[in-house]
């Protein structure tokens, strides 16, 4: 039995893609081993969101041949896509390059390589010419209770800082029947929570013409064994009055929305080519809180975008304080070659970016704790994901981590609790 090892960098969509390829290898008789172990095949799913991502990809790719010089090395994912013509020059150890399409062919490509049918395979092509969603499926339960279900690929927004549309291509939605078929299968093997994920989830269905994200949500909501539905990052402008009216009738939908912000300054948002203003963002948050006062709004912020002044950064700080967000992922701006922002004037120095990250991180920690403290002495439903040493750990609908003492293993069960205390960024509760 040949052995295969995987290493994944980047987002949840990448993790989904890796899982699908992993299962394909498993179905074809391969044994899955740890990435640091001896393997016959190594698959590195790459990311290119920052310069640091690129560098780590190269490091992990080079590492494999040191473990087994005779192994077959596969580079897939976003960095492999953007560097398709040059990645072999950077990392000569690579044998097969796939990028962000043709991932369903990887097992066959490895077989062809073994059989000498072809060597030094590079299937990277113009991703902008790809019109169909590449069907990849996952089904393995493993030890998890939450599963990501990929419904969409690509993005048409072309934010001025973002390389993703160039490596993932234009929007391509998975056919509704395929999404529902996988959702049913995943629920039947035990997953209680499904996370609808993609590169630009809000655009789901726009290329199909006969469905939408809301229509899909309604149908997934009808699947009996699914207890929770969560969505990955969505755009604030999708939160309309009609959207809020519809989700208010969906008790399975988690009270947690990752609404992408990036900046609290309208002038910076304009330079970023974002499609909303901060007032529109604030209005979206207000709409969600009008039906679910305890909804968790999480977001991403880029600091040090080209031309960002002290006043513009202060606008962002003030805006975030006013909104009282539940959690913020903070990123210093990283110029990506090929994007408009990489060549903009007035690039912000690394020292200023580092300083702003520290300032925003302090505020983020305060806001996160404030949101958590607001739930003390409150009842909640928790989906427990782990049980060790008589301690259950899980997450509420609004994605708060909670720890509970229990003599009974309630892993992969939703139970009612009361939240009693906050210790070390973790809520402590007891079963009702």
PyMOL commands that set and color helices and strands:
alter all, ss='L'
color gray80, all
select helices_A, chain A and resi 12-27+51-67+78-82+87-90+103-114+127-129+164-168+176-188+201-203+213-221+236-238+241-247+266-272+278-291+310-323+340-343+350-373
alter helices_A, ss='H'
color red, helices_A
select strands_A, chain A and resi 3-8+31-33+41-46+72-77+96-99+121-122+146-150+152-153+172-173+193-197+228-231+256-258+296-303+327-332+379-388+391-396+401-405+414-423+426-431
alter strands_A, ss='S'
color yellow, strands_A
deselect
rebuild
show_as cartoon
